[in-house]
Amino acid sequence: MSETKKIAISIPNDLAKKVESLRKISGESRSAFISRAIKKMTRERERKEQIAKYQEGYRKHPESKEEIAFAKATSARILAEEPWE
């Protein structure tokens, strides 16, 4: 089991009520619910960072005209081989 750290947080009453309602529906403890929410937020942020890095790399090194032509020709060949019935 991984180590845990106990923390105290303050949130607005309306948000606390929403958390309580949602966590009851999910059947999770408050700790599990909040942990899951933080993990989701963290994954989303990491995903956005990865996309930004990809886009930056693509801007620095876009496909050449030859690579685009090759991709189009390959796609057309592969699609032509598919039975479209």
N, C-alpha and C positions, 0 to 999 in steps of 0.2 A: 504494500500500500504506500502511496506517495505521502510525503510529509505535507501537513496542512498548517496554515497560519490563520489564526482567529483575528478578525478585524471588526471594528465597529464603524458603521457608516450612518450618515443622516441623509434622509431623502424626504421630499415633500409628501404630505399626507395622501394627496390624490395618487401619487405614484406608488406609495406603499399599499394602498388599497388595490390598485391594479395588479401589483406583484402578488399580493395575497390571493386574489381571485384566480389569476392565471396559474399560480403554483398549486392551488387546490385542485384545479381542473387536471393538471398534469400529474398530480399525486406525488410531487417532489417536495423535499424539505426546502426551506428558504435558501439554505446554503447551496443545495444542488441546483436549484432554479437560477440563483444569481451566478453561480459558477458557469452554468451552461450559457447564460446570456453573455457573460464576459468572454468565454471561449468563442462564441459565435462572432462577437464584435472583433475579436482579435484575428480570427480567420478571415473575416471580410476585409479588414485593414491590410493584412498580409497579401490577400488576393489583389487588392487595388494597387498595392506597391509592386507586385509582380507584373501586373498589366502595364503600369507606368514604365517599368524597366524595359519590358518588351517593346512598347511603343517607342521609347527613346532609342533603343537599339535599332529598330526598324527604320526610324528617321535617319539615323547615322549611316545605316547600311541597307538601303532599299534594294529590292530585287532588280536585277539588270533586265534589259529588254530581252536578252537571250533566255534568261531564266523564266520570264513570263511566257515567252513563246513556247518553251519546252513544256511548261505546266499546262498550257492550253492544248497543245498537241497530245500530250499524255492523257489528259482528261477526256478529250474527244475520242481517242482510241479506246479507252476503257469503257466509256459510255456506249460506244458503238457495239461493243461485245456483249452488253447486257440484253437479256431477253425482255422486251418491253410489253409483254402480254399480260 
